[in-house]
Amino acid sequence: MAVLNYGGAEYEFSDRMLAHLQVVITNKLRRRESFALSWMRDDDGGREAIWIDNGFPIGFHYDDGAIAPLNRDWLEALLDGTHRPNGLLVTPEPAKSTREGQVAVRG
């Protein structure tokens, strides 16, 4: 499991999910745009939400050292979610891409 360390709290995601979230979060923060990030908890079916802002320290920690190609369609869907009134709700990776959309990431 990968860990998003934000404001002193730790949140666990799969390595693949966090790699996509990292791209979205860093792009938004680079533009100084804050947003809400929420997800469903696996353990009890509840939902958790945090406000992502430049004012808090953030870190991304991965179990796997390799970076797999990212799914462009998933990145675009996640980025679009940051503009919704309730913020970005983390969703699973789309089962099938509508176009060739792998994005190579260099470490």
Sine and cosine of phi, psi and omega as CSV:
sin_phi,cos_phi,sin_psi,cos_psi,sin_omega,cos_omega
0.00,0.00,0.59,-0.81,0.07,-1.00
-0.99,-0.10,0.35,-0.93,-0.05,-1.00
-0.79,-0.62,0.77,-0.63,0.19,-0.98
-1.00,-0.08,0.90,-0.43,0.04,-1.00
-0.98,-0.18,0.90,-0.43,-0.09,-1.00
-0.67,-0.75,0.88,-0.48,0.04,-1.00
0.87,0.48,0.48,0.88,0.02,-1.00
1.00,0.00,-0.13,0.99,0.05,-1.00
-0.97,-0.22,0.44,-0.90,0.01,-1.00
-0.89,-0.45,0.70,-0.71,-0.01,-1.00
-0.79,-0.61,0.78,-0.63,-0.07,-1.00
-1.00,-0.08,0.69,-0.72,0.08,-1.00
-0.65,-0.76,0.23,-0.97,0.15,-0.99
-0.93,0.37,0.42,-0.91,0.03,-1.00
-0.83,0.56,-0.69,0.72,-0.04,-1.00
-0.91,0.42,-0.70,0.71,0.02,-1.00
-0.88,0.48,-0.73,0.68,-0.05,-1.00
-0.92,0.40,-0.55,0.83,0.05,-1.00
-0.87,0.49,-0.65,0.76,0.04,-1.00
-0.94,0.34,-0.68,0.73,0.03,-1.00
-0.89,0.46,-0.60,0.80,0.00,-1.00
-0.87,0.50,-0.68,0.73,0.01,-1.00
-0.89,0.46,-0.72,0.69,-0.01,-1.00
-0.90,0.44,-0.75,0.66,-0.05,-1.00
-0.89,0.46,-0.73,0.68,-0.04,-1.00
-0.92,0.39,-0.57,0.82,0.06,-1.00
-0.91,0.42,-0.68,0.73,0.01,-1.00
-0.92,0.40,-0.70,0.71,-0.04,-1.00
-0.94,0.35,-0.53,0.85,0.06,-1.00
-0.87,0.50,-0.55,0.84,0.02,-1.00
-1.00,0.01,0.05,1.00,-0.04,-1.00
0.88,0.47,0.61,0.79,0.03,-1.00
-0.95,-0.30,0.86,-0.52,0.04,-1.00
-1.00,0.00,0.38,-0.92,0.03,-1.00
-0.28,-0.96,0.29,-0.96,0.09,-1.00
-1.00,0.03,0.63,-0.77,0.06,-1.00
-0.83,-0.55,0.83,-0.56,0.01,-1.00
-0.70,-0.72,0.38,-0.92,-0.03,-1.00
-0.42,-0.91,0.33,-0.94,0.05,-1.00
-1.00,0.07,0.70,-0.71,0.05,-1.00
-0.99,0.14,0.72,-0.70,0.00,-1.00
-0.95,0.30,-0.56,0.83,-0.14,-0.99
-0.94,0.33,-0.60,0.80,-0.08,-1.00
-0.74,-0.67,0.08,1.00,0.03,-1.00
0.98,0.22,0.06,1.00,0.03,-1.00
-0.98,0.19,0.01,-1.00,0.01,-1.00
-0.85,-0.53,0.56,-0.83,0.02,-1.00
-0.81,-0.58,0.54,-0.84,0.01,-1.00
-0.60,-0.80,0.59,-0.81,0.09,-1.00
-0.70,-0.72,0.42,-0.91,0.06,-1.00
-0.99,-0.12,0.87,-0.50,-0.02,-1.00
-1.00,-0.05,0.84,-0.54,-0.10,-1.00
-0.53,-0.85,0.43,-0.90,0.02,-1.00
-0.91,0.42,-0.26,0.97,-0.08,-1.00
-0.98,0.21,-0.08,1.00,-0.04,-1.00
-0.88,-0.48,0.61,-0.79,0.09,-1.00
-0.92,0.39,0.60,-0.80,-0.03,-1.00
-0.69,-0.72,0.61,-0.79,0.03,-1.00
-0.59,-0.81,0.49,-0.87,0.00,-1.00
-0.83,-0.55,0.87,-0.50,-0.06,-1.00
-0.84,-0.54,0.79,-0.61,-0.09,-1.00
-0.88,-0.47,0.56,-0.83,0.12,-0.99
-0.97,0.25,-0.63,0.78,-0.07,-1.00
-1.00,-0.08,0.76,-0.65,0.00,-1.00
-0.98,0.21,-0.36,0.93,-0.02,-1.00
-0.99,0.13,0.56,-0.83,0.06,-1.00
-0.94,-0.35,0.92,-0.39,0.02,-1.00
-0.98,0.21,0.40,-0.92,0.07,-1.00
-0.84,0.54,0.60,-0.80,-0.02,-1.00
-1.00,-0.03,0.44,-0.90,-0.02,-1.00
-1.00,-0.01,0.93,-0.36,-0.05,-1.00
-0.86,0.51,-0.66,0.75,-0.01,-1.00
-0.89,0.45,-0.65,0.76,0.02,-1.00
-0.92,0.40,-0.68,0.73,0.04,-1.00
-0.85,0.52,-0.71,0.71,-0.01,-1.00
-0.91,0.42,-0.64,0.77,0.03,-1.00
-0.91,0.42,-0.67,0.74,0.03,-1.00
-0.91,0.41,-0.70,0.72,0.01,-1.00
-0.89,0.46,-0.67,0.74,0.06,-1.00
-0.86,0.50,-0.58,0.81,0.00,-1.00
-0.89,0.45,-0.41,0.91,-0.02,-1.00
-0.94,0.34,-0.25,0.97,-0.03,-1.00
-1.00,-0.08,-0.05,1.00,0.00,-1.00
-0.98,0.20,0.46,-0.89,-0.02,-1.00
-0.84,0.55,-0.58,0.81,0.01,-1.00
-1.00,0.02,0.01,1.00,0.01,-1.00
1.00,0.06,-0.20,-0.98,-0.06,-1.00
-0.99,0.10,0.89,-0.46,0.15,-0.99
-0.99,-0.12,0.88,-0.47,-0.02,-1.00
-0.90,0.44,0.79,-0.61,0.00,-1.00
-0.85,-0.53,0.41,-0.91,0.03,-1.00
-0.90,0.44,0.35,-0.94,0.04,-1.00
-0.89,0.45,0.70,-0.71,0.05,-1.00
-0.84,0.53,0.62,-0.78,-0.06,-1.00
-0.91,0.41,-0.60,0.80,-0.05,-1.00
-0.64,-0.77,0.74,-0.68,0.03,-1.00
-0.98,0.22,0.62,-0.79,0.01,-1.00
-0.99,0.17,-0.22,0.98,0.03,-1.00
-0.44,-0.90,0.19,-0.98,0.07,-1.00
-0.93,0.38,0.90,-0.44,-0.14,-0.99
-0.63,-0.77,0.59,0.81,0.05,-1.00
-1.00,0.07,0.72,-0.70,0.01,-1.00
-0.92,-0.39,0.85,-0.53,0.04,-1.00
-0.99,0.16,0.69,-0.72,0.02,-1.00
-0.89,-0.46,0.76,-0.65,0.02,-1.00
-0.99,-0.17,0.71,-0.70,-0.03,-1.00
-0.98,0.18,0.00,0.00,0.00,0.00
